[in-house]
Amino acid sequence: MEYLSLAGILLGLAVLIFISFKGVPIIITAPLAAMVVILFSQMDIVGSFTGPFMTGFTNFAKNYFLIFLLSAVYGKMMADSGAAKSIAYKLSALANKFPGNEKFVAIFSLVLVNSVFTYGGISLFVVMFTMVIIAKNLFEELGIPWRLYTCVSLGMSVYTMTMLPGTPAIQNLIPMKYLGTTPTAAPVLGIIGTVVSLILGIGWIKYQLAKAEKLQEGFMPTGTEISKVVLKDEKVEEMNLLVSLTPSIVLLVVLNILKQPPVVALFAAVLTSVVLFYKRYVNVIKTMSDGANNAIMAITNICIVVAFGSVVAASTGYALVIGALDSIPGPPIVQIIVAVNIAAGVTGSASGGLGIALESLSQKFLATGINPEVIHRVAAMSCGGLDSLPHNAAIINDLGVARLTHRQAYINMFMLTVVTPTIATIVVAIFASMGVV
């Protein structure tokens, strides 16, 4: 029975990945994949959908909707005010100051832009639309293969999401509820993970550029589809870099120095944006409304994969997997890495998988005697590993916005958002076992 259920989980995950790969919205694929798990686990169909499925959906929405709402509104306000583009253009202009290394500097400058955006609390779903405009112009001008645009994800969803101390990313905030920690938990381990990620990421970008150079590959052919799209690049009056960054600075100060809840910190950032940029908005109410709509789309996509993950968590096959954690050789910290990665991989969501894993296993992890700050950092980093399989909603959205296919460009995302953070997490676990926090 348990092994049949486990087979159903694997088949359900395969269905989720395959249909998502074909471009079918996750809100359709997740219930279908859940049905596979339910049938193989011989669970009550109606009871499973009205029970674990909807409970998982509503609980995640209840716990994190306000954070998503304020984050999306704040991101939209930064975009519509021109602050986001001011930051992006000033940083991406670095490329022309390094003759002979323009292509590498262009890509890495966009990594830095993404890092500034996401560490500053701007929603990932907002960042995508801003970045693709800047990147297309820069890549076309310098003859960089468009498929390498996905290398920019190194800064979009790796170290700023789970590693850097104090990041307001949802993945760094979820463990606080279960472990009683703060956003700056295990700061040294977070910095070590960041350094490892950057070293590996830079190595991969350089390798891909050398490969493209050898093949004499330019912006085309992978840029064919994006070149057909007229990207709306509205000219904005650029502002001082420090002024552009002020709302993000306020967010980080309120969150990490004043130790206020994430909702308060995000509200402070929104209020600061209104005060600083009010005259730059065509209609500030519409900007906020558009941001709120973005939040609903984003959290719905995540809630639906959490719902699928909740059905998996209720199955006997999942209990078999969790029961097998104790037999994993090595220290308990290895169990944390494996458990969170499995949950994130099954759901295709870092935040969703992390929430499921900590909901069911946080007390087990705490009982091992590991410092809660170490659990926080290792769990947060682990959720940023297998979450980025092809069915991840952010992966699908980003490729869609860039007019790239999985076949053309997913390899960069896989190396930079699956392999790189997994290696960084293992390195951090080794340092943690030596008493580093």
VEXLUM-801804 format. One record per residue (C-alpha): residue number from 0; residue in one letter; x, y, z. Coordinates in nm, 4 decimals. Layout:
<nodes>
- k,r,u,v,w
- NUM,a,X,Y,Z
...
</nodes>
This chain:
<nodes>
- k,r,u,v,w
- 0,m,0.0000,0.0000,0.0000
- 1,e,0.2740,0.2478,0.1024
- 2,y,0.4860,0.1613,-0.2010
- 3,l,0.1901,0.1989,-0.4356
- 4,s,0.1259,0.5402,-0.2796
- 5,l,0.4939,0.6308,-0.3252
- 6,a,0.4667,0.5296,-0.6914
- 7,g,0.1637,0.7584,-0.7162
- 8,i,0.3619,1.0489,-0.5711
- 9,l,0.6390,0.9983,-0.8275
- 10,l,0.3891,0.9624,-1.1117
- 11,g,0.1958,1.2690,-0.9910
- 12,l,0.5182,1.4678,-0.9855
- 13,a,0.6025,1.3450,-1.3355
- 14,v,0.2571,1.4552,-1.4549
- 15,l,0.3045,1.7938,-1.2896
- 16,i,0.6431,1.8457,-1.4566
- 17,f,0.5448,1.7111,-1.7996
- 18,i,0.2191,1.9063,-1.8375
- 19,s,0.3788,2.2237,-1.6975
- 20,f,0.6625,2.1722,-1.9476
- 21,k,0.3960,2.1867,-2.2201
- 22,g,0.2864,2.5287,-2.0959
- 23,v,-0.0392,2.4306,-1.9232
- 24,p,-0.1102,2.6649,-1.6267
- 25,i,-0.0165,2.5262,-1.2859
- 26,i,-0.3690,2.5944,-1.1561
- 27,i,-0.4856,2.3156,-1.3898
- 28,t,-0.1915,2.0766,-1.3611
- 29,a,-0.1737,2.0719,-0.9798
- 30,p,-0.5281,1.9287,-0.9252
- 31,l,-0.4639,1.6687,-1.1992
- 32,a,-0.1383,1.5640,-1.0349
- 33,a,-0.3125,1.5547,-0.6970
- 34,m,-0.5763,1.3205,-0.8434
- 35,v,-0.3006,1.0780,-0.9480
- 36,v,-0.1630,1.0742,-0.5935
- 37,i,-0.5135,1.0294,-0.4452
- 38,l,-0.6004,0.7357,-0.6726
- 39,f,-0.2713,0.5509,-0.6198
- 40,s,-0.2901,0.6105,-0.2439
- 41,q,-0.6505,0.4864,-0.2365
- 42,m,-0.7602,0.8033,-0.0589
- 43,d,-1.1168,0.9358,-0.0644
- 44,i,-1.1365,1.1646,-0.3678
- 45,v,-1.3893,1.4201,-0.2411
- 46,g,-1.2512,1.4141,0.1119
- 47,s,-0.8945,1.4648,-0.0124
- 48,f,-0.9865,1.7688,-0.2209
- 49,t,-1.2092,1.9285,0.0419
- 50,g,-0.9690,1.8259,0.3189
- 51,p,-0.5868,1.8303,0.2683
- 52,f,-0.5999,2.0012,-0.0735
- 53,m,-0.8118,2.2992,0.0289
- 54,t,-0.6663,2.3140,0.3793
- 55,g,-0.3171,2.3470,0.2345
- 56,f,-0.4382,2.6139,-0.0082
- 57,t,-0.6220,2.8246,0.2495
- 58,n,-0.3642,2.7904,0.5281
- 59,f,-0.0834,2.9211,0.3073
- 60,a,-0.3026,3.2093,0.1892
- 61,k,-0.4019,3.2919,0.5479
- 62,n,-0.0427,3.2919,0.6725
- 63,y,0.1272,3.4813,0.3903
- 64,f,-0.1262,3.6755,0.1816
- 65,l,-0.0499,4.0108,0.3465
- 66,i,0.3225,3.9682,0.2819
- 67,f,0.2608,3.8842,-0.0845
- 68,l,0.0125,4.1727,-0.1172
- 69,l,0.2421,4.4389,0.0262
- 70,s,0.5449,4.3006,-0.1582
- 71,a,0.3655,4.3095,-0.4938
- 72,v,0.2215,4.6574,-0.4322
- 73,y,0.5656,4.7832,-0.3306
- 74,g,0.7262,4.6263,-0.6376
- 75,k,0.4682,4.7829,-0.8695
- 76,m,0.5195,5.1230,-0.7065
- 77,m,0.8953,5.0976,-0.7614
- 78,a,0.8336,5.0024,-1.1240
- 79,d,0.5760,5.2727,-1.2057
- 80,s,0.7737,5.5490,-1.0347
- 81,g,1.0779,5.4771,-1.2510
- 82,a,1.2888,5.3956,-0.9438
- 83,a,1.3391,5.0342,-1.0521
- 84,k,1.4575,5.1341,-1.3996
- 85,s,1.6839,5.4033,-1.2565
- 86,i,1.8549,5.1394,-1.0432
- 87,a,1.8731,4.8933,-1.3321
- 88,y,2.0146,5.1318,-1.5924
- 89,k,2.2745,5.2750,-1.3568
- 90,l,2.4056,4.9320,-1.2631
- 91,s,2.3847,4.7776,-1.6108
- 92,a,2.5807,5.0744,-1.7524
- 93,l,2.8854,4.9150,-1.5887
- 94,a,2.9239,4.6896,-1.8940
- 95,n,3.0699,4.9621,-2.1118
- 96,k,3.3389,5.0451,-1.8561
- 97,f,3.5198,4.7126,-1.8949
- 98,p,3.6475,4.6888,-2.2545
- 99,g,3.7276,4.3322,-2.3540
- 100,n,3.4984,4.1884,-2.0870
- 101,e,3.1763,4.3605,-2.1874
- 102,k,2.9736,4.0418,-2.2313
- 103,f,3.0575,3.8954,-1.8915
- 104,v,3.0161,4.2313,-1.7169
- 105,a,2.6816,4.2843,-1.8942
- 106,i,2.5433,3.9544,-1.7659
- 107,f,2.6901,3.9954,-1.4188
- 108,s,2.5675,4.3537,-1.3915
- 109,l,2.2154,4.2217,-1.4523
- 110,v,2.2760,3.9605,-1.1821
- 111,l,2.3612,4.2513,-0.9508
- 112,v,2.0515,4.4430,-1.0603
- 113,n,1.8375,4.1408,-0.9788
- 114,s,2.0145,4.1053,-0.6454
- 115,v,1.9457,4.4672,-0.5533
- 116,f,1.5808,4.4318,-0.6540
- 117,t,1.5080,4.1080,-0.4707
- 118,y,1.7137,4.1859,-0.1604
- 119,g,1.5347,4.5187,-0.1510
- 120,g,1.2003,4.3409,-0.1298
- 121,i,1.0722,4.3858,-0.4855
- 122,s,0.8524,4.0961,-0.5986
- 123,l,1.0134,3.8432,-0.8326
- 124,f,0.7107,3.8621,-1.0626
- 125,v,0.7630,4.2387,-1.1025
- 126,v,1.1387,4.2078,-1.1536
- 127,m,1.0921,3.9768,-1.4537
- 128,f,0.9119,4.2361,-1.6642
- 129,t,1.1617,4.5111,-1.5852
- 130,m,1.4679,4.2964,-1.6470
- 131,v,1.3707,4.1541,-1.9842
- 132,i,1.3501,4.5024,-2.1423
- 133,i,1.6934,4.6066,-2.0177
- 134,a,1.8502,4.2703,-2.0969
- 135,k,1.7159,4.2534,-2.4541
- 136,n,1.8684,4.5898,-2.5440
- 137,l,2.2000,4.5073,-2.3757
- 138,f,2.2323,4.1544,-2.5181
- 139,e,2.1396,4.2644,-2.8705
- 140,e,2.3850,4.5547,-2.8620
- 141,l,2.6742,4.3359,-2.7423
- 142,g,2.5861,4.0226,-2.9439
- 143,i,2.5307,3.8012,-2.6390
- 144,p,2.3301,3.4819,-2.7048
- 145,w,1.9772,3.5454,-2.5794
- 146,r,1.9644,3.1970,-2.4231
- 147,l,2.2136,3.3247,-2.1651
- 148,y,1.9508,3.5647,-2.0341
- 149,t,1.8507,3.2905,-1.7925
- 150,c,2.1949,3.3161,-1.6274
- 151,v,2.0555,3.6309,-1.4678
- 152,s,1.8478,3.4036,-1.2408
- 153,l,2.1608,3.3627,-1.0259
- 154,g,2.0805,3.6986,-0.8696
- 155,m,1.7038,3.6701,-0.9000
- 156,s,1.6279,3.3682,-0.6885
- 157,v,1.9363,3.2156,-0.5279
- 158,y,2.1372,3.3951,-0.2598
- 159,t,1.9046,3.6949,-0.2150
- 160,m,1.6132,3.4569,-0.1638
- 161,t,1.7525,3.2222,0.0978
- 162,m,2.1089,3.3068,0.1980
- 163,l,2.1851,3.6735,0.2599
- 164,p,2.1139,3.7646,0.6234
- 165,g,1.8125,3.9920,0.6632
- 166,t,1.6569,3.9309,0.3226
- 167,p,1.2808,4.0069,0.3239
- 168,a,1.2146,3.7181,0.0802
- 169,i,0.9252,3.4976,0.1918
- 170,q,1.1577,3.1948,0.2010
- 171,n,1.3631,3.3648,0.4726
- 172,l,1.0552,3.4683,0.6704
- 173,i,0.8680,3.1365,0.6866
- 174,p,1.1124,2.9631,0.9287
- 175,m,1.0622,3.2431,1.1843
- 176,k,0.7102,3.1182,1.2564
- 177,y,0.8266,2.7650,1.3384
- 178,l,1.1679,2.8268,1.4937
- 179,g,1.1363,3.1605,1.6749
- 180,t,1.4287,3.3039,1.4785
- 181,t,1.4900,3.6370,1.3028
- 182,p,1.5583,3.7269,0.9368
- 183,t,1.9314,3.7515,1.0161
- 184,a,1.9533,3.3942,1.1513
- 185,a,2.2981,3.2307,1.1125
- 186,p,2.4522,3.5311,0.9298
- 187,v,2.7985,3.3800,0.8824
- 188,l,2.6562,3.0640,0.7264
- 189,g,2.4406,3.2778,0.4973
- 190,i,2.7419,3.4772,0.3801
- 191,i,2.9431,3.1580,0.3211
- 192,g,2.6579,3.0226,0.1082
- 193,t,2.6435,3.3480,-0.0875
- 194,v,3.0165,3.3414,-0.1613
- 195,v,3.0030,2.9789,-0.2780
- 196,s,2.7022,3.0557,-0.4999
- 197,l,2.8745,3.3558,-0.6567
- 198,i,3.1954,3.1627,-0.7274
- 199,l,3.0070,2.8754,-0.8899
- 200,g,2.7737,3.1120,-1.0749
- 201,i,3.0546,3.3229,-1.2171
- 202,g,3.2305,3.0046,-1.3294
- 203,w,2.9186,2.8844,-1.5118
- 204,i,2.8585,3.2200,-1.6843
- 205,k,3.2204,3.2330,-1.8034
- 206,y,3.1980,2.8744,-1.9279
- 207,q,2.8820,2.9483,-2.1272
- 208,l,3.0305,3.2642,-2.2778
- 209,a,3.3458,3.0762,-2.3823
- 210,k,3.1290,2.8052,-2.5388
- 211,a,2.9268,3.0655,-2.7304
- 212,e,3.2460,3.2374,-2.8443
- 213,k,3.3819,2.9085,-2.9757
- 214,l,3.0604,2.8468,-3.1695
- 215,q,3.0565,3.2109,-3.2870
- 216,e,2.7045,3.2371,-3.1530
- 217,g,2.5423,3.5789,-3.1302
- 218,f,2.2096,3.7180,-3.0126
- 219,m,2.0404,3.4963,-3.2709
- 220,p,1.9057,3.2345,-3.3174
- 221,t,1.7687,3.2095,-2.9598
- 222,g,1.6758,3.5775,-2.9766
- 223,t,1.4418,3.5211,-3.2736
- 224,e,1.1148,3.5213,-3.0790
- 225,i,1.1987,3.8060,-2.8399
- 226,s,1.3065,4.0188,-3.1375
- 227,k,0.9504,3.9922,-3.2738
- 228,v,0.8080,4.1435,-2.9573
- 229,v,0.7834,4.5189,-2.9215
- 230,l,0.8827,4.5649,-2.5605
- 231,k,0.7368,4.8742,-2.4046
- 232,d,1.0319,5.0708,-2.2697
- 233,e,0.8751,5.3908,-2.1506
- 234,k,1.1273,5.6642,-2.1014
- 235,v,1.1412,5.7843,-1.7448
- 236,e,1.3301,6.0675,-1.5875
- 237,e,1.6101,5.8879,-1.4086
- 238,m,1.6584,5.9756,-1.0451
- 239,n,1.9482,5.9685,-0.8032
- 240,l,2.0535,5.6119,-0.7164
- 241,l,2.0345,5.6721,-0.3407
- 242,v,1.6830,5.8176,-0.3703
- 243,s,1.5774,5.5170,-0.5814
- 244,l,1.7077,5.2799,-0.3154
- 245,t,1.5634,5.4653,-0.0155
- 246,p,1.2364,5.2642,0.0136
- 247,s,1.4344,4.9379,0.0083
- 248,i,1.6738,5.0734,0.2697
- 249,v,1.3778,5.1678,0.4894
- 250,l,1.2357,4.8156,0.4475
- 251,l,1.5614,4.6495,0.5527
- 252,v,1.6154,4.8849,0.8480
- 253,v,1.2618,4.8368,0.9837
- 254,l,1.2842,4.4591,0.9374
- 255,n,1.6364,4.3917,1.0645
- 256,i,1.7363,4.6803,1.2907
- 257,l,1.4027,4.7864,1.4383
- 258,k,1.3007,4.4154,1.4459
- 259,q,0.9466,4.4815,1.3255
- 260,p,0.7296,4.2107,1.1614
- 261,p,0.7655,4.1710,0.7812
- 262,v,0.4200,4.3199,0.7203
- 263,v,0.5178,4.6379,0.9085
- 264,a,0.8482,4.6638,0.7199
- 265,l,0.6803,4.6238,0.3806
- 266,f,0.4122,4.8772,0.4727
- 267,a,0.6879,5.1230,0.5681
- 268,a,0.8481,5.0699,0.2253
- 269,v,0.5151,5.1305,0.0493
- 270,l,0.4556,5.4470,0.2515
- 271,t,0.8084,5.5714,0.1769
- 272,s,0.7498,5.5141,-0.1955
- 273,v,0.4288,5.7178,-0.1829
- 274,v,0.6007,6.0065,-0.0036
- 275,l,0.9121,6.0117,-0.2244
- 276,f,0.7595,5.9367,-0.5636
- 277,y,0.4012,6.0620,-0.5415
- 278,k,0.4416,6.3174,-0.8217
- 279,r,0.5886,6.0530,-1.0526
- 280,y,0.2762,5.8342,-1.0523
- 281,v,0.0149,5.8884,-1.3217
- 282,n,-0.2419,5.7323,-1.0899
- 283,v,-0.1115,5.6037,-0.7566
- 284,i,-0.4366,5.4200,-0.6785
- 285,k,-0.4185,5.2309,-1.0095
- 286,t,-0.0564,5.1422,-0.9397
- 287,m,-0.1531,4.9955,-0.6028
- 288,s,-0.4488,4.8141,-0.7580
- 289,d,-0.2297,4.6596,-1.0295
- 290,g,0.0168,4.5495,-0.7641
- 291,a,-0.2627,4.3875,-0.5648
- 292,n,-0.3784,4.1983,-0.8753
- 293,n,-0.0227,4.0739,-0.9290
- 294,a,-0.0203,3.9508,-0.5695
- 295,i,-0.3387,3.7516,-0.6199
- 296,m,-0.1949,3.5799,-0.9278
- 297,a,0.1353,3.5028,-0.7556
- 298,i,-0.0057,3.3658,-0.4308
- 299,t,-0.2738,3.1643,-0.6129
- 300,n,-0.0057,2.9858,-0.8156
- 301,i,0.1898,2.9054,-0.5008
- 302,c,-0.1181,2.8070,-0.2974
- 303,i,-0.2232,2.5593,-0.5652
- 304,v,0.1127,2.3782,-0.5570
- 305,v,0.1059,2.3870,-0.1763
- 306,a,-0.2376,2.2242,-0.2022
- 307,f,-0.0874,1.9485,-0.4174
- 308,g,0.1952,1.9119,-0.1670
- 309,s,-0.0562,1.8861,0.1179
- 310,v,-0.2254,1.5928,-0.0557
- 311,v,0.1159,1.4314,-0.0929
- 312,a,0.1885,1.4965,0.2765
- 313,a,-0.1372,1.3235,0.3709
- 314,s,-0.0537,1.0086,0.1738
- 315,t,0.0987,0.6906,0.3136
- 316,g,0.3801,0.7168,0.0604
- 317,y,0.4939,1.0466,0.2095
- 318,a,0.4853,0.8943,0.5583
- 319,l,0.7115,0.6198,0.4239
- 320,v,0.9589,0.8804,0.2968
- 321,i,0.9566,1.0777,0.6227
- 322,g,0.9987,0.7577,0.8227
- 323,a,1.3028,0.6743,0.6124
- 324,l,1.4761,1.0009,0.7075
- 325,d,1.6055,0.8475,1.0290
- 326,s,1.7946,0.5870,0.8281
- 327,i,1.9843,0.8505,0.6270
- 328,p,2.3517,0.8246,0.7260
- 329,g,2.5261,1.1277,0.8685
- 330,p,2.4276,1.4036,1.1113
- 331,p,2.0647,1.5233,1.1546
- 332,i,2.1385,1.8319,0.9461
- 333,v,2.1449,1.6026,0.6421
- 334,q,1.7838,1.5092,0.7186
- 335,i,1.6879,1.8766,0.7053
- 336,i,1.8494,1.9201,0.3637
- 337,v,1.6866,1.6070,0.2220
- 338,a,1.3394,1.6646,0.3703
- 339,v,1.3071,2.0266,0.2608
- 340,n,1.4454,1.9545,-0.0869
- 341,i,1.1959,1.6707,-0.1323
- 342,a,0.9041,1.8905,-0.0253
- 343,a,1.0191,2.1788,-0.2482
- 344,g,1.0763,1.9437,-0.5420
- 345,v,0.7356,1.7788,-0.5075
- 346,t,0.5522,2.1115,-0.4954
- 347,g,0.7754,2.2984,-0.7396
- 348,s,0.7729,2.5861,-0.4930
- 349,a,1.0443,2.6991,-0.2520
- 350,s,0.8060,2.8739,-0.0139
- 351,g,0.5373,2.6073,-0.0470
- 352,g,0.7776,2.3195,0.0096
- 353,l,0.9452,2.4938,0.3018
- 354,g,0.6092,2.5573,0.4676
- 355,i,0.5033,2.1935,0.4278
- 356,a,0.8356,2.0563,0.5556
- 357,l,0.8503,2.2817,0.8619
- 358,e,0.4828,2.2308,0.9421
- 359,s,0.5351,1.8577,0.9757
- 360,l,0.8999,1.8340,1.0812
- 361,s,1.0109,2.1505,1.2646
- 362,q,0.9640,1.9927,1.6086
- 363,k,1.1562,1.6863,1.4958
- 364,f,1.4410,1.9082,1.3762
- 365,l,1.4435,2.1102,1.7004
- 366,a,1.4497,1.7898,1.9062
- 367,t,1.7859,1.6995,1.7498
- 368,g,1.9478,1.9819,1.9473
- 369,i,2.0648,2.1755,1.6403
- 370,n,2.0761,2.5527,1.6911
- 371,p,1.7412,2.6938,1.5619
- 372,e,1.9349,2.9579,1.3643
- 373,v,2.1246,2.6828,1.1825
- 374,i,1.7982,2.4983,1.1088
- 375,h,1.6530,2.8271,0.9776
- 376,r,1.9396,2.8955,0.7402
- 377,v,1.9907,2.5389,0.6176
- 378,a,1.6160,2.4844,0.5686
- 379,a,1.5789,2.8156,0.3824
- 380,m,1.8736,2.7340,0.1574
- 381,s,1.7480,2.3799,0.0977
- 382,c,1.4099,2.5019,-0.0261
- 383,g,1.5947,2.6878,-0.3028
- 384,g,1.7304,2.3661,-0.4548
- 385,l,1.4889,2.1169,-0.6093
- 386,d,1.2118,2.3780,-0.6167
- 387,s,1.3480,2.4996,-0.9504
- 388,l,1.2604,2.1915,-1.1501
- 389,p,1.0853,2.2572,-1.4852
- 390,h,0.7344,2.2803,-1.3284
- 391,n,0.8268,2.5745,-1.1028
- 392,a,0.5849,2.8621,-1.1695
- 393,a,0.8564,3.1299,-1.1614
- 394,i,1.0693,2.9306,-1.4095
- 395,i,0.7755,2.8940,-1.6467
- 396,n,0.6816,3.2626,-1.6170
- 397,d,1.0386,3.3854,-1.6659
- 398,l,1.0931,3.1716,-1.9776
- 399,g,0.7578,3.2863,-2.1131
- 400,v,0.8378,3.6550,-2.0637
- 401,a,1.1774,3.6054,-2.2325
- 402,r,1.0216,3.4071,-2.5218
- 403,l,1.2572,3.1160,-2.4566
- 404,t,1.1800,2.7444,-2.4319
- 405,h,1.2943,2.5007,-2.1643
- 406,r,1.5013,2.3248,-2.4314
- 407,q,1.6853,2.6469,-2.5212
- 408,a,1.7598,2.7975,-2.1835
- 409,y,1.6505,2.5893,-1.8840
- 410,i,2.0003,2.4407,-1.8460
- 411,n,2.1252,2.7744,-1.7057
- 412,m,1.8427,2.7854,-1.4540
- 413,f,1.9080,2.4243,-1.3562
- 414,m,2.2787,2.4846,-1.2978
- 415,l,2.2336,2.8172,-1.1180
- 416,t,1.9153,2.7570,-0.9185
- 417,v,1.9325,2.3822,-0.8513
- 418,v,2.2934,2.2611,-0.8639
- 419,t,2.4623,2.5780,-0.7331
- 420,p,2.2434,2.6312,-0.4229
- 421,t,2.2534,2.2574,-0.3456
- 422,i,2.6333,2.2604,-0.3416
- 423,a,2.6308,2.5819,-0.1361
- 424,t,2.3917,2.4213,0.1149
- 425,i,2.6203,2.1191,0.1545
- 426,v,2.9199,2.3482,0.2148
- 427,v,2.7194,2.5469,0.4717
- 428,a,2.6133,2.2231,0.6451
- 429,i,2.9791,2.1253,0.6782
- 430,f,3.0642,2.4602,0.8379
- 431,a,2.7578,2.4334,1.0632
- 432,s,2.8753,2.0927,1.1853
- 433,m,3.1971,2.2655,1.2967
- 434,g,3.0004,2.5095,1.5112
- 435,v,2.9835,2.8050,1.2701
- 436,v,2.6638,3.0094,1.2960
</nodes>
